[in-house]
Amino acid sequence: MDVKTFCDSAGNDLIEWKAKLYDAIRQTETLNQANQVEVAPLINELNQLVADIDKHIKILADECPLEWDSQKAEIQEKLSQVDTKYNDLDGAMDVWNMNLETSI
């Protein structure tokens, strides 16, 4: 894979993850106050990941460095973290929604 292809592909992946994270964060706004408090630390982590993603999107778009092995490893690690945190939040939302449905 050449550098430009990597930059474009990685940038698109990061943009997609950023959108998923924003959607997930917005969904937490529908939780009751107690659950919002419980999920707040995870939301803070997700917001930090979004900021990191923004940084990498900018680097990929502006610089697309010729020596990209270290960037590639860092981006792949960030995507792994995003996937884990997203799944953590998604699982928590499923539990809260199930509890909400059974209490109605």
Buried (B, 14 or more C-beta within 10 A) or exposed (E): EEBEEBBBEBBEBBBEBBEBBEEBBEBBEEBEEEBBEBBEEBBEBBEEBBEBBEEBBEBBEEEBBEEBEEBBEBBEEBBEBBEEBBEBBEEBBEEBBEEEEEEE
